[in-house]
Amino acid sequence: MKKTLISFFLLVVAICILPFIMSPFMMYMMTEVLIMGIFAMSLGLIMGFGGLHSLGHSAFFGLGAYTVVVLSQMVPSMYVLLLVAILISCAFALVTGLIAIRSKGIFFLMLTFAFTQMLYLVFSQSGYWGGADGLGTSIKPNLGFVELTSPLGLFYLIGGFFTLSYLLLRLFVNSPLGTGLQGVMENENRMIALGYNIRNYKMIAYIVAGGFAGLAGGLYAFKTQFASPDLFGVHMAATVIIMVYIGGMGTLFGPVLGAAVYIFLQNYVSTMTDRWSLIMGLIFIALVLFDRGGILQLVQLLSKKVMAFKRTTNSKGVSLNEFAKNKGVE
């Protein structure tokens, strides 16, 4: 609990300081990183802690975005819109989870992919939802006492939701539910033998992940003021998986780091070459083949080696000093 509160406090401090040391364009990108960070953390929850590799997580993201865009024409409250976006995403996760959770591995992957493709067809072919062109809105985030119209206000709003999401997901992972979920991932047969209902653990995690993905989609709609069927597409589904793999599974901060790397590469490398996706693909392949823990684990391993090297150097230095003193005494 202490580590959770310390990390939460550091996140709050970082988000408060960042706008003062970043350019406007950098702040715009960081706003997108925070949104996609929530999205990636939600997928990282079921992938890294539950062993559920989903190719349909974009369904919840798209539902959250469309909920905000469609209902914003009738409901002006930001809180109500985001709450409904979360509830609809959770409801869809409940319905699809009852079917998908019964399978695992490649079968679970393909089932979730089929669900998101169904939504893609529905939203792209329906004129009420804007069809293939998507649907726009002019709503701005309103806290009830002030409307946020500036990029700085939007950054702090999404930063607040990001830190809250991180805290709640961290508490979930450290709870008995989270511990049981990790036990199911490690050894299903042992958990069944101990009397645990493994489907319940998977189902709860799947619904929680869907809710946070819906929140990310709703925030994305407030940022872009637009929602399109592409949010349900293969590209979005694959993008968030790549973010999780690049950052590292088994942690909550790893997927956020992966989202940041992906977005910054997309924006900076694409200005130098049109083949930035090739570079991202090579990085992804290298991490999958040589370091499955992602960038975060790679950084942790390097830091450990540096610390070990420093300890070895210091111990050698102490030994040489003692040897010199002994020679001086003789």
C-alpha positions, 0 to 999 in steps of 0.5 A: 500500500505504501509503494502504491501511494508513493507512486501515485504521489509521484505521478501527481507531481509529474503531471503538475510539473510537465506542462511547465517544461514542455512545448505546446506540441509536446503537451498535446502529445502527452495528452494523447499518451495519457489517454492511450496509457489508460487504454494500454493499462486496461489491456495490460491488466488482463494480458499481464496479470490474467494471461488473456490475450485479446485482439478485441479490446478496441471494442470497449474503447470505440464504444466509450468514444461513440457513447460520448459523441452520440449522447453529448447531443442530449446530455451536457454533463461530462460526468454522466457521459463518462459514467455511461461510457464506462457502464456500456463498455462494462455491459458489453464486456459482460455479454461477450465475456460470458462467451469468450471466457470459456475459451483460451489461447488462440480461440479467445483471441479470435473470439474477441477479434470477431466481437470487435469486427461485428461492431465495426460493421454495425457502426460503419454501415449505419447512417445513424452513427455517421457511417464510415465517415464517423460522427463529430461533436462540439462538446467541451469538458465541463467540470460543473463550475468551469468549462475547459477550453484550453489545451492545458485544462484538457491535459490536467483533466486527462492527467487526473483521470490517468492518475486515478485509473492507475491508483484504482488498477494498482489497488485491484492488482494488489487485492485478493482478486488481483492475487487470485487472478495472477494465480490463475494465470500461473497455474489454472489446474492448481487454482481449480484444485484449491477450489477457486472458480477461475472463470469468475476471476477472469470475468471480473478482470475482463469487465474491469478492463473493459470499463477502463478502456471505455473511460479511455475512449470517452476521454479520447472523444473529448480530446478529438471531438470525433468518433469513427468506426476505425476505433473498432478496426484491426489497426487500433486493436493491434496498436494497443497490443504492441504498446503493451508488448513494447512497454512490458507485461506484468506491470501497470506502468509498462504499457504506459511506457509502451504507449509513450514510445509508440506515440513519440516514434509515430510523431517524430520518426514519421517526420523523417521517413514514411516508413516509421512503422517499419522501425516500430515493427523491428523494435517490436520483433526484437523485444518479443524475441530477446526480451519479453519483459519489454522496455521496462524490464530491460531498463530494470536489468540494466540498472541492476547491472550498473548497480552490481558493477558499482558495488564490485568497483567499490569493493575492489577500491576498498581492497586496494586501500586496505592492501596499501595501508598494510604495505605502509605498516610493514 
